[in-house]
Amino acid sequence: LMNREAACAAGAVPHLIALLGALGSGGGADRGVPETAASEGGRGYSNSADAAGAYEGSHRDPLSEGVAAGAGSEREAPAPSRHELEAAQRFLATRPPLSQAALSLLVRITADSAENRAAMLREGGVPLLLLALNSTGANAEEHAAAMEAVAAVCELDSGRNAVHECGGVRTIADSLLVAEDPRLRVAAATAVSNLSFDEHTLFKIHESGGLLVMVNLLADENKELCRIAAVAIGNLALNGACLEAALEFGVIPSLLALLEPTSSPPLLNASLHALERLSIGPKFGSFVVDAAGVDRLAGLGDLAETLGREAIERWLNVILRVSDSSQNDDATWQRFVEAGGIPLLLRMLSSSMDSIRSRAATSLQPLLASEEMRQQLVQAQGLPVLISHFLSSDSPTQLMVLPCLATLSQYANVCIELVGFGSLQTVIHTYAQSENIDQQLNAMEVIRNCARDAAFKRMIVGLFPGPRFLELLFSHSLEIQNVTADTLSLLLDDEENIGPLDQLGALVALMSLMSSTDPTLQQHACTAVSKMASHPACRDSIVRDRSIPKTLVSLLTAENPIFVQRTALRLAEVLTSVEEFCVPPKVLHVLPLFASILKTDELELRSAALDSLVNISCKGDRDTLIGMREAGCLVPLLMLLEEGEAAHDTQLERVLLILSRAASERGNKHALGEMGLVEALCAFLKSLPHDHPAKETVLSVLAPLASLLPKPL
């Protein structure tokens, strides 16, 4: 070795290549070289450049000229002609002492160091080096040494380019196909594996049969050969045609078989690398599940922390892609779940690496879209794992787990776990107050689901900063507005929460949302307002707030949905219970709206309007009663009486009471007389049974109208 290093330092490489070129050109004829061999060479190699050029022009593999679709780009080269190469090989076969010594020395020098290989490449010696692979005068050991030198050359980008341009891919692949010597097999496999790092050689390797051989080598007893083959397959999978072919050759079961706890870390890493590259195929999940690969992957869990970050990332990617790919097919996904896929994903959350925990949590999110998957996740004891990592992890991991908790929190037992572990406090204090829309939405989903449980309603109000609730009601996100309004409505089911939320201004804020253009948000707001309006704790704030009467006017219009009008009427009933509101000018704004509502077919709306008119007629002054007539309230009341509808429901007493109060005002009395109220009352009175309790009420209405009674009566 020291002598070779000294020789190379003195410039042996160019001299050696020149010697081989001279031998190939017939320069040794005076020493007994056959003329036929020299003449058949076709041209003389006066120097190494000529030798390389002649070989490059003559040894182009015909298969590389026409590449199948999907193989990627290939370098162009002259048309193939092998007669010069064959002549040179026959010549070298006739001169074993000198030619074999020269080739052997070139091989040994090339294998010695990267510097020697670089020098050999500069002198164009790759074509001559490839001749050593086909030398008939060399023994198995020399062939293996030559292949090792070629494999070493293929470690360099320039070496791979030179081998490819000289058509050497086919030569190496052919050697691999027929190799029986163990050393030669390893060397040939290494050469192919090194060549696979050049994207231009990928389809050529497959086309030459190298891919199939590599797949077969995965089952070899020599684990080093398995590792080399796995590396090559991982690179070959970057080519679409190679990837499809590898799957057809049954590469997945062979790679999975290598995922044994007893396998060396380099072999595991190479196998995972190949699986990761193959996982971009659409049917990858099906191949893995069919080959019982989930168990194989799960078996590496105990070794994950010792494999190194790169191998762990690959292991994770493979599992995630099996999961993602399996979801495209229900049958495959079911087998993935049955094989323990969900516990495997949950196990990743226990990793000490933040990136793995985050990605594992991300992979769990799409699984929760299905009711069945959510139940299976809970059955797999996934909830304590999720909560544990939510509380103990850093913020990025928490952000990944939060959507999972938001989805799972729809189960009552999940909410109990969330509260019990203290996760709800973290959700409220950290993420509900975040400025990030997604975080706010997920946090509010958790809070809303917990608010469905009566045991947690007061706790949530106590934990949640009130002003933040109101801010979320006016979020730029309609989803957040809806979730927040619905959450408030749920919290208001507990009467103890009404007072504290009212003090924060929740009622007025919710009333403003009743005018929203989104029906769902309107519904949530109306439901919450109705709960607050009927509670004594809110009456003072309803009466005190000067904006509510104006809001009522806009809400009581016929353009609004019935549920909005219904809620507004409940607020009106509260307002009209206060004398201040029942006198002009405040009351005059709503009286026309009540008149319109009395004409509708909606019984519930009419009933609510009558309640308010009873309050107004009893608490209002003379101007109020006049306002009722001018607003048109008396006409629909009379119509209700004439049509007999009032006699058959609970509206009768209220209609009569309002008419009685209205008739106490002189102007109203004459107006009602002109409208035929007296005749209507008399007819109604005669229609009632003798002992009907309404008779006394009708007579009380007729009393102030005595002067208008017809003489026959």
Secondary structure, DSSP 8 states (H G I E B T S, - for coil): -HHHHHHHHTTHHHHHHHHHHHHHHTTTGGGT--HHHHHHT-S---SHHHHHHHHHHH---GGGTS--TTS-----------HHHHHHHHHHHH-IIIIIHHHHHHHHHHHH-HHHHHHHHHTT-HHHHHHGGG-TT--HHHHHHHHHHHHHHTTSHHHHHHHHHTTHHHHHHHHHHH--SHHHHHHHHHHHHHHTTSGGGHHHHHHTTHHHHHHHHTT-S-HHHHHHHHHHHHHHTTSHHHHHHHHHTTHHHHHHTT--TTS-HHHHHHHHHHHHHHTTSTTHHHHHHHTTHHHHHHTTGGGGGGS-HHHHHHHHHHHHHHHHHHTTSHHHHHHHHHTTHHHHHHHHTT-S-HHHHHHHHHHHTGGGGSHHHHHHHHHTTHHHHHHHHHHHS-HHHHHHHHHHHHHHTTSHHHHHHHHHHTHHHHIIIIITT-S-HHHHHHHHHHHHHHHTSGGGHHHHHHHS-HHHHHHHHT-S-HHHHHHHHHHHHHHTTSHHHHHHHHHTTHHHHHHHHTT-S-HHHHHHHHHHHHHHHTSHHHHHHHHH-THHHHHHHHHTSTTS-HHHHHHHHHHHHHHHTSGGGGSTTGGGGTHHHHHHHHTSS-HHHHHHHHHHHHHHHHH--HHHHHHHHHTT-HHHHHHHHHTTGGGGSTHHHHHHHHHHHHHTSHHHHHHHHHHTHHHHHHHHHHHS-TT-THHHHHHHHHGGGGGG--TT-
